[in-house]
Structure formats: structure tokens, C-alpha cells
């Protein structure tokens, strides 16, 4: 169990939902929904567990991000 928001995950870590939370309406909807996960993750909707298969590479992120603008902002 981890209660640190900035916890750094590692390859092979398994993330799951607490049993009492899994009974909530929100997670019941997740079990029924078709969830699309990135290729660096595995997800089992029956048990509401996920596994980190690999750390994401830049090409795995589908967002258009201008990294040079972020670097420029934080270099001030």
C-alpha cells in the first residue's frame, strides 16, 4: 500500500483497487466499460488490477507536446 502521491513506480509494480472500494459504482462501471490502455500497461478489469510492463517512452505518449516551451518556461 502506498499513500505517497509522488511515489515513483517501477517496472513490474502491480496497482490494484482496495476490495471495499471495488464495490463502488465508479469501479463497477470500469469493470463493464471497454478500457483502452497504453502498450506499456496491462489491465485486468475483472480484478481491477494493473501492471507496469515498461516505462513509457516519448513515442508512447499520444499528446502533442512542445517540450522546448516547457524547458524555456522552467529555465527562467
PADO-252307 format. One record per residue (C-alpha): x, y, z; residue number from 1; residue in three letters. Coordinates in pm, whole numbers, plus 50000, padded with zeros to 5 digits. Example, Ala and Ser with C-alpha at 12.3 -4.5 7.8 and 13.67 -1.06 7.14 Angstrom:
BEGIN
(rec (51230; 49550; 50780); 1; 'ALA') (rec (51367; 49894; 50714); 2; 'SER') 
//
This chain:
BEGIN
(rec (50000; 50000; 50000); 1; 'UNK') (rec (50129; 50342; 49907); 2; 'UNK') (rec (49991; 50671; 50034); 3; 'UNK') (rec (50255; 50900; 49883); 4; 'UNK') (rec (50124; 51095; 49579); 5; 'UNK') (rec (50473; 51137; 49434); 6; 'UNK') (rec (50564; 50767; 49459); 7; 'UNK') (rec (50773; 50658; 49160); 8; 'UNK') (rec (50651; 50333; 49011); 9; 'UNK') (rec (50885; 50069; 48875); 10; 'UNK') (rec (50853; 49810; 48601); 11; 'UNK') (rec (50677; 49506; 48746); 12; 'UNK') (rec (50473; 49702; 49003); 13; 'UNK') (rec (50112; 49591; 49037); 14; 'UNK') (rec (49847; 49850; 49117); 15; 'UNK') (rec (49509; 49743; 49246); 16; 'UNK') (rec (49194; 49886; 49399); 17; 'UNK') (rec (49107; 49814; 49761); 18; 'UNK') (rec (48842; 49548; 49793); 19; 'UNK') (rec (48592; 49775; 49966); 20; 'UNK') (rec (48645; 50047; 49703); 21; 'UNK') (rec (48600; 49798; 49420); 22; 'UNK') (rec (48235; 49764; 49521); 23; 'UNK') (rec (48161; 50132; 49448); 24; 'UNK') (rec (47953; 50236; 49148); 25; 'UNK') (rec (48250; 50405; 48983); 26; 'UNK') (rec (48460; 50089; 48971); 27; 'UNK') (rec (48160; 49878; 48876); 28; 'UNK') (rec (48131; 50098; 48567); 29; 'UNK') (rec (48501; 50045; 48493); 30; 'UNK') (rec (48452; 49668; 48503); 31; 'UNK') (rec (48177; 49696; 48242); 32; 'UNK') (rec (48349; 49953; 48019); 33; 'UNK') (rec (48596; 49870; 47747); 34; 'UNK') (rec (48914; 50037; 47868); 35; 'UNK') (rec (49195; 50114; 47625); 36; 'UNK') (rec (49533; 50106; 47796); 37; 'UNK') (rec (49873; 50205; 47658); 38; 'UNK') (rec (50107; 49929; 47545); 39; 'UNK') (rec (50333; 49984; 47848); 40; 'UNK') (rec (50050; 49885; 48086); 41; 'UNK') (rec (49841; 49572; 48143); 42; 'UNK') (rec (49492; 49591; 48294); 43; 'UNK') (rec (49261; 49319; 48423); 44; 'UNK') (rec (48908; 49461; 48458); 45; 'UNK') (rec (48780; 49154; 48645); 46; 'UNK') (rec (49015; 49213; 48938); 47; 'UNK') (rec (49073; 49587; 48880); 48; 'UNK') (rec (49449; 49542; 48878); 49; 'UNK') (rec (49709; 49690; 48652); 50; 'UNK') (rec (50073; 49607; 48596); 51; 'UNK') (rec (50355; 49827; 48473); 52; 'UNK') (rec (50509; 49632; 48185); 53; 'UNK') (rec (50759; 49902; 48083); 54; 'UNK') (rec (50821; 50268; 48146); 55; 'UNK') (rec (50669; 50488; 47875); 56; 'UNK') (rec (50897; 50621; 47604); 57; 'UNK') (rec (50835; 50960; 47439); 58; 'UNK') (rec (50685; 50796; 47131); 59; 'UNK') (rec (50433; 50612; 47354); 60; 'UNK') (rec (50269; 50942; 47451); 61; 'UNK') (rec (49997; 51041; 47205); 62; 'UNK') (rec (49979; 51407; 47309); 63; 'UNK') (rec (50127; 51688; 47105); 64; 'UNK') (rec (50371; 51850; 47347); 65; 'UNK') (rec (50625; 52120; 47265); 66; 'UNK') (rec (50900; 52020; 47508); 67; 'UNK') (rec (51113; 52319; 47416); 68; 'UNK') (rec (50841; 52551; 47551); 69; 'UNK') (rec (50837; 52368; 47884); 70; 'UNK') (rec (51215; 52388; 47910); 71; 'UNK') (rec (51205; 52756; 47818); 72; 'UNK') (rec (50946; 52827; 48089); 73; 'UNK') (rec (51134; 52648; 48367); 74; 'UNK') (rec (51475; 52786; 48267); 75; 'UNK') (rec (51369; 53142; 48357); 76; 'UNK') 
//
